[in-house]
Amino acid sequence: MYLVLGGEAGTRQATYRELFRYELDPSVADTVQQATLGDARFAEQVAAMLGRRVIPSKAGRPRKVVAQGGSVLWE
């Protein structure tokens, strides 16, 4: 497939780079990810088989929760 991009090495390289010149819109990237991963049940099954998370977790730190007595706990 790579050789079909051009007869000379420089032409092939330029054509290949052009394929990835533009970044995907985030909504398109999300759609592609969902289509390749499947539904939530499938993701859970894959995660159980692999023994690790297969979907991104929530970004950021856990929220602080102040317990009775003023000590700080994490959610």
C-alpha positions as CSV (number, residue, x, y, z in Angstrom):
1,M,0.0,0.0,0.0
2,Y,2.8,2.4,0.9
3,L,4.4,2.0,-2.6
4,V,1.1,2.9,-4.2
5,L,1.5,6.4,-2.8
6,G,4.1,7.4,-5.4
7,G,6.9,6.1,-7.7
8,E,9.8,7.8,-5.9
9,A,10.6,7.7,-2.2
10,G,10.3,11.5,-1.7
11,T,6.9,11.5,-3.4
12,R,5.6,8.6,-1.3
13,Q,6.8,10.3,1.9
14,A,5.1,13.6,1.1
15,T,1.9,11.8,0.1
16,Y,2.0,9.8,3.4
17,R,2.6,12.9,5.5
18,E,-0.4,14.6,3.8
19,L,-2.7,11.8,4.9
20,F,-2.1,12.8,8.6
21,R,-1.8,16.6,8.1
22,Y,-5.1,17.5,9.7
23,E,-6.1,16.5,13.2
24,L,-9.5,14.8,13.6
25,D,-12.3,16.8,15.2
26,P,-12.7,15.5,18.8
27,S,-16.3,14.5,18.2
28,V,-15.2,12.4,15.2
29,A,-12.4,10.8,17.2
30,D,-14.9,9.9,20.0
31,T,-17.2,8.4,17.4
32,V,-14.4,6.3,16.0
33,Q,-13.4,5.2,19.5
34,Q,-16.9,4.2,20.4
35,A,-17.4,2.3,17.2
36,T,-14.2,0.3,17.7
37,L,-14.7,-0.3,21.4
38,G,-18.4,-1.2,21.3
39,D,-21.0,-0.6,24.0
40,A,-20.4,-0.3,27.8
41,R,-21.1,-4.0,28.4
42,F,-18.5,-5.1,25.8
43,A,-16.0,-2.6,27.4
44,E,-16.6,-4.2,30.8
45,Q,-16.0,-7.7,29.4
46,V,-12.8,-6.6,27.7
47,A,-11.6,-4.9,30.9
48,A,-12.3,-8.1,32.9
49,M,-10.4,-10.2,30.4
50,L,-7.4,-7.9,30.4
51,G,-7.5,-7.1,34.1
52,R,-7.2,-3.3,33.4
53,R,-9.3,-0.3,32.5
54,V,-10.1,0.0,28.8
55,I,-12.0,3.3,28.8
56,P,-10.5,6.6,30.0
57,S,-11.1,7.6,33.6
58,K,-12.4,10.9,34.8
59,A,-9.7,13.6,34.5
60,G,-8.3,15.5,37.5
61,R,-7.8,14.8,41.1
62,P,-10.3,13.4,43.5
63,R,-12.5,15.9,45.2
64,K,-11.8,16.9,48.8
65,V,-14.4,16.0,51.3
66,V,-14.3,17.5,54.8
67,A,-15.3,15.0,57.5
68,Q,-16.7,15.8,60.8
69,G,-14.0,17.1,63.0
70,G,-12.4,19.1,60.2
71,S,-10.1,16.4,58.7
72,V,-9.9,16.2,54.9
73,L,-10.8,12.9,53.2
74,W,-10.7,12.1,49.5
75,E,-13.6,10.8,47.5
